[in-house]
Amino acid sequence: MNIPSELKYTKDHEWVKIDGDIATVGITDFAQSELGDIVYVDVDTLDETVEREEIFGSVEAVKTVSDLFMPLSGEVIEFNEDLEDSPETVNSDPYGEGWMIKIKISDSSQIDSLLDAEAYKSVIGA
Amino acid sequence: MKKTALTHIHEALGAKLIPFAGYTMPVQYEGINIEHETVRNNVGVFDVSHMGEFLITGPNALELIQKVSSNDASKMVDGQAQYSCLPNENGGIVDDLIIYRFNEEKYLLVVNASNIDKDWDWISKHNSMNAEMRNLSDDYSLLAIQGPKAAEAMQSLTSVNLSTIKFYTFEVADFAGIEHVIISATGYTGSGGFEVYCKNSEVEQVWNKVLEAGKNYGIKPIGLAARDTLRLEMGYCLYGNDINDDTSPLEAGLGWITKFTKDFINSENLKKQKEEGVKRKLIGFELTEKGIPRHDYDIVDNDGEKIGTVTSGTMSPSLRKGIGLGYVPVEYAKTGSTINIAIRKKSIPATVVKLPFYKG
């Protein structure tokens, strides 16, 4: 199971890459593997400010659907539109081309509450 | 949790195993889409040994079967199989099943794993004519070898000419070095192929030889997830989803297996229902916008009022769109009607279509 050490994580199996006040968000390798073939990423909160742990969208696999939760409070400033045509990228490259949204972080103190790779590893029992 | 005789093999293949109907079953090996395509285009093999098998024998076997099942089993000849259901006394369905006729005094009933105990008790309760019943469920394994290349790929394993076994007929013959295997031209995928029944002690050899024989045809092991998308593309009912103790076979579009040429449990009421017409119907629908319907989502009219419930739904791997089955009042059931599926906060339009979704 690939868990890059430079990223932050949530217990909801999302990864977060912090770059100044911008956070890039996707789902982990573990999450994509549990979901199976992903066929649809639905983000309906673009340009909205959403609180931490609120739902910003959903990811649909053939057999199941799962909510996507904000890892940090902020404005959803970008959605990876390439996923509209090729949602399977989330399966093949979850930490790269399969990123989902970018957030303009509204409260940087929340960053400390994110998990590091070691802590996430213990969440999934890896 | 029960295991099939092949669970250790599925584990070794890296399958994702889930509890299903009391059994540990492989839900996926490589990926649902690739497994789905393998069955549509080539050939795949499923371990569906969780299914239940009851042997009904003796001079009163047919009388019992006629009493508990909705289809007319007296029309079968030796070597024929028949899809049927067990109606209950309240207008619903105890289970759907396949009945195999070996001879006029020997029949095999193949039932859903989740209903083995319920069906056994139900049929036993109505066995006033004392037909002999044996529950073989724990002794027999079932492999479904499905796909357009199944006959060609498996031909080297048997002396029977597989291409001559007609749909819904079967042979008892040698297969993969085992004698007396039931080779049945049936399945739950709509892509053709066979279901083979053998003893638990024999199934590992059969599985291995099936994979070996299918190698040059691109055979893959297929999990329950793809089994579900394959059956749903065909509009086949799944017990527990699309049919249950409260759905009438007539509402479910199973009028073709509900034959009033004989009496059976609740046939009077079902006959009356047929004459008066049903109030709701199981329909197939395709979403006309992006989205995926799921089991238990609401079906709503254009004003957002609930008119029904989705019983099965998925993204169709073959059609690349959201498809589903659900019950709606008859006035919405016409092909071409527009309905809406409530998917979270949205209402996504859908069109009622003729089944199957996948036309091959």
Interface residues (C-beta under 8 A of the other chain):
Chain A: G36 D37 V39 Y40 D42 D44 S58 E60 A61 V62 K63 V65
Chain B: Q28 G31 I32 N33 A225 D228 T229 K290 G291 I292 R294 T314 M315 P317 R344 K345 K346
